[in-house]
Amino acid sequence: MLNLFDTMTGADFVVIDGMIFETGYLRVPDEFTSADDVVLEARRGDTEIDLTRAEVEDAEELGEGVFRLKNGSLVRFLASAVIH
């Protein structure tokens, strides 16, 4: 069983609800990360998103590296070698 935080490591892109964003800032949470700390900032053109630890914590693994966040969004982290 995969952990969302493990899949974040080294990710160059994140797919959220079918849209690919390029990661700008990515922090795998540790014991010093609080619930409201930003763990991901990503961009797609002029659109920027950020996610906090609270938003990604306890994500449900659906298989093949896809996770459902508490808000219902589907998320998958990708490295450059995966994008063709």
Order of alpha helices (4+ residues) and beta strands (2+ residues): alpha-beta-beta-beta-beta-alpha-beta-beta-beta
